[in-house]
Amino acid sequence: MGKLVILALSIAILLAASASAQMQCSVVPFNSCPQTSVKVIGMTSLSQGGSHASIPSDQTNALAACCSGVEGLSVNYASQGADIYLTSARDSHVSRVSGENGIKINRVSCGYFNSCENYDACVFSISGDRDAHISDCGNYAFSTKLCCSEGALIGEGLLISPEEGPREKPIVEEQAPASPEEGNGTLEQPVSVNSRRVELPPYIKNFLKNFLRGGTTGNFFMLFKQYP
């Protein structure tokens, strides 16, 4: 009977310990990250304006976001579905959208929120959705935070802000056709296709008649003589 009581107590202690275990994260000096923890991402410094980031294996990192408390916790590089993207492997800006080096945290569910109060851990914070700086979740935290927990996330995460595209060209209103220019106080009238037939003077008519009959010499001089 005593052995059964001891076994039951041991199982209860183990269950309580496993139930109380949860993900914990903090930004610490790179070489101070415990062996039982996982380096999620590297940082160059901590300051009011945030810092650049590096992949967690880069030995030049001054700091690292270290996480523990979840069995099998690990990170891997992913081109899609990553929790954070870096534009380059070292001294990089970060993005929620895309990049050359995506980092995915395994064994937990992560999302971006303004507060990690309902989640196990805040891993880091970022200054924006694209081309952003990174920081911790403490004194230098930005409002956008990566929160993680075992199991499903609670609530809706922050939406990704729309990307600013090229500015649209201004719409130019079609101008009305220019009005006829004024000349000497009157408007120039358009030429009509169906204009009235021009009447020739009589002496030109006679010249043309004689020309067709072959008598052109005398009439030719008469034409100039009669021309007004």
C-alpha positions as CSV (number, residue, x, y, z in Angstrom):
1,M,0.0,0.0,0.0
2,G,2.8,2.4,0.8
3,K,4.5,1.8,-2.6
4,L,1.3,2.7,-4.3
5,V,1.0,5.9,-2.4
6,I,4.6,6.8,-3.3
7,L,4.0,6.0,-6.9
8,A,0.9,8.1,-7.0
9,L,2.7,11.0,-5.4
10,S,5.5,10.7,-7.9
11,I,3.1,10.8,-10.8
12,A,1.3,13.8,-9.4
13,I,4.6,15.7,-8.9
14,L,5.6,14.9,-12.5
15,L,2.3,16.0,-13.8
16,A,2.4,19.2,-11.8
17,A,5.9,19.9,-13.0
18,S,5.0,19.3,-16.7
19,A,1.8,21.4,-16.3
20,S,3.7,24.3,-14.9
21,A,6.5,24.1,-17.5
22,Q,6.0,26.7,-20.2
23,M,8.1,28.6,-22.8
24,Q,10.4,31.3,-21.4
25,C,12.4,33.7,-23.5
26,S,14.8,36.5,-22.8
27,V,17.5,38.6,-24.6
28,V,20.9,37.9,-23.1
29,P,24.6,38.2,-24.1
30,F,25.2,35.6,-26.9
31,N,27.6,33.5,-24.9
32,S,25.4,33.5,-21.8
33,C,22.5,31.6,-23.4
34,P,22.2,28.3,-21.4
35,Q,22.9,25.0,-23.2
36,T,19.4,24.0,-22.3
37,S,18.0,27.0,-24.2
38,V,17.6,27.6,-27.9
39,K,19.0,30.7,-29.7
40,V,16.1,31.9,-31.8
41,I,17.8,35.0,-33.3
42,G,20.8,37.2,-32.8
43,M,21.0,40.9,-32.2
44,T,23.7,43.5,-32.5
45,S,22.7,45.6,-29.4
46,L,19.9,46.9,-27.3
47,S,19.0,50.6,-27.7
48,Q,16.0,52.9,-28.0
49,G,15.9,52.6,-31.7
50,G,16.3,48.8,-31.8
51,S,19.1,46.9,-33.5
52,H,20.0,44.8,-36.5
53,A,19.6,41.0,-36.5
54,S,21.6,38.0,-37.5
55,I,20.9,34.3,-37.9
56,P,21.3,32.5,-34.5
57,S,24.4,30.6,-35.5
58,D,26.4,33.7,-36.3
59,Q,29.1,33.9,-33.7
60,T,29.5,37.7,-34.1
61,N,26.2,38.4,-32.4
62,A,26.5,40.4,-29.3
63,L,23.1,39.3,-28.0
64,A,20.6,36.5,-28.6
65,A,16.9,35.8,-27.9
66,C,17.1,32.6,-25.9
67,C,14.1,30.4,-25.2
68,S,13.5,27.3,-23.2
69,G,10.8,25.4,-21.2
70,V,9.3,23.4,-24.1
71,E,10.5,19.8,-24.8
72,G,11.9,19.6,-28.3
73,L,12.0,23.3,-28.9
74,S,14.1,24.2,-31.9
75,V,14.5,26.5,-34.9
76,N,15.0,26.0,-38.5
77,Y,15.3,28.1,-41.7
78,A,12.2,28.3,-43.9
79,S,11.5,30.2,-47.1
80,Q,7.7,30.3,-46.3
81,G,5.7,30.3,-43.1
82,A,8.6,31.6,-41.0
83,D,8.1,33.6,-37.8
84,I,10.6,36.2,-38.9
85,Y,12.7,37.0,-42.0
86,L,16.1,38.5,-42.4
87,T,17.2,40.3,-45.5
88,S,20.7,38.9,-45.0
89,A,22.4,36.4,-42.6
90,R,24.3,39.1,-40.6
91,D,23.6,42.7,-39.5
92,S,20.2,42.7,-41.2
93,H,16.8,44.3,-41.0
94,V,13.9,42.1,-40.3
95,S,10.5,41.5,-41.9
96,R,7.2,39.7,-41.2
97,V,6.6,39.2,-44.9
98,S,9.6,37.8,-46.8
99,G,13.4,37.7,-46.9
100,E,16.4,35.6,-47.8
101,N,16.6,34.0,-44.3
102,G,13.4,32.9,-42.7
103,I,13.5,31.5,-39.1
104,K,10.7,29.2,-37.9
105,I,10.3,28.3,-34.2
106,N,9.2,24.6,-33.8
107,R,7.0,22.9,-31.2
108,V,5.1,26.1,-30.4
109,S,2.6,28.4,-32.0
110,C,3.7,32.0,-32.5
111,G,2.0,35.2,-33.7
112,Y,2.3,39.0,-33.6
113,F,0.4,40.9,-31.0
114,N,0.6,44.2,-29.1
115,S,0.7,42.3,-25.8
116,C,1.9,38.8,-24.8
117,E,-0.2,38.7,-21.6
118,N,-2.2,35.7,-22.7
119,Y,0.7,33.8,-24.1
120,D,3.7,31.9,-22.6
121,A,6.5,34.1,-23.8
122,C,7.4,37.2,-25.7
123,V,10.4,36.3,-27.9
124,F,11.2,39.8,-29.3
125,S,9.6,42.9,-30.7
126,I,10.0,44.7,-34.1
127,S,9.5,48.3,-35.3
128,G,7.4,47.5,-38.3
129,D,6.2,44.8,-40.7
130,R,9.0,45.4,-43.3
131,D,12.5,46.7,-43.3
132,A,12.3,46.9,-39.5
133,H,14.6,46.9,-36.5
134,I,14.4,44.3,-33.7
135,S,14.5,44.6,-29.9
136,D,13.7,42.8,-26.7
137,C,10.3,42.7,-24.9
138,G,11.5,44.8,-22.0
139,N,12.8,48.4,-21.6
140,Y,13.4,48.8,-25.4
141,A,10.3,46.9,-26.7
142,F,8.4,48.0,-29.8
143,S,4.6,47.7,-29.9
144,T,4.6,44.7,-32.3
145,K,5.7,41.6,-30.4
146,L,6.2,37.9,-31.3
147,C,4.3,35.9,-28.8
148,C,4.5,32.1,-28.5
149,S,2.7,29.3,-26.6
150,E,2.2,25.6,-26.8
151,G,-1.1,24.8,-28.4
152,A,-3.3,27.1,-30.4
153,L,-3.0,30.9,-30.2
154,I,-5.8,32.9,-28.6
155,G,-7.3,35.8,-30.5
156,E,-6.5,37.4,-33.8
157,G,-2.9,38.5,-34.5
158,L,-1.9,41.8,-35.9
159,L,-2.6,42.2,-39.6
160,I,0.3,43.0,-41.9
161,S,0.1,46.6,-43.0
162,P,-0.3,47.1,-46.8
163,E,2.9,47.7,-48.7
164,E,3.3,51.3,-50.0
165,G,3.4,51.1,-53.8
166,P,4.6,53.7,-56.3
167,R,2.6,56.9,-56.2
168,E,-0.2,57.1,-58.8
169,K,0.2,59.6,-61.5
170,P,-2.2,62.6,-61.1
171,I,-5.3,62.5,-63.2
172,V,-5.1,65.2,-65.9
173,E,-8.5,66.5,-66.9
174,E,-9.1,66.6,-70.6
175,Q,-9.1,70.2,-71.8
176,A,-11.8,71.6,-74.1
177,P,-10.6,72.4,-77.6
178,A,-9.3,75.9,-78.0
179,S,-11.7,78.5,-79.3
180,P,-10.9,80.2,-82.6
181,E,-8.5,83.1,-82.1
182,E,-9.7,86.6,-82.6
183,G,-8.4,88.6,-85.5
184,N,-9.2,92.3,-86.2
185,G,-12.2,92.0,-83.9
186,T,-13.9,89.2,-85.9
187,L,-13.9,85.5,-85.7
188,E,-12.5,83.7,-88.7
189,Q,-15.2,81.6,-90.4
190,P,-14.5,78.0,-91.3
191,V,-14.3,77.1,-95.0
192,S,-17.4,75.3,-96.1
193,V,-17.1,72.3,-98.4
194,N,-20.3,73.2,-100.2
195,S,-19.3,76.8,-100.9
196,R,-21.0,78.7,-103.8
197,R,-19.5,78.4,-107.3
198,V,-17.3,81.3,-108.2
199,E,-18.5,83.2,-111.3
200,L,-15.7,84.1,-113.9
201,P,-15.6,87.5,-115.5
202,P,-16.9,87.7,-119.2
203,Y,-13.5,88.5,-120.8
204,I,-12.0,85.3,-119.2
205,K,-14.9,83.3,-120.5
206,N,-14.4,84.7,-124.0
207,F,-10.7,84.0,-123.9
208,L,-11.3,80.4,-122.9
209,K,-13.9,79.9,-125.7
210,N,-11.5,81.3,-128.3
211,F,-8.6,79.3,-126.8
212,L,-10.6,76.1,-127.3
213,R,-11.4,77.1,-130.9
214,G,-7.7,77.8,-131.7
215,G,-7.8,81.6,-131.9
216,T,-5.6,82.3,-129.0
217,T,-3.0,84.9,-130.1
218,G,-5.1,88.0,-130.4
219,N,-7.3,87.1,-127.5
220,F,-4.4,86.4,-125.3
221,F,-3.3,90.1,-125.6
222,M,-6.9,91.2,-125.2
223,L,-7.1,89.2,-121.9
224,F,-4.3,91.4,-120.4
225,K,-5.7,94.5,-121.9
226,Q,-9.2,93.9,-120.4
227,Y,-7.9,92.6,-117.1
228,P,-9.0,95.2,-114.5
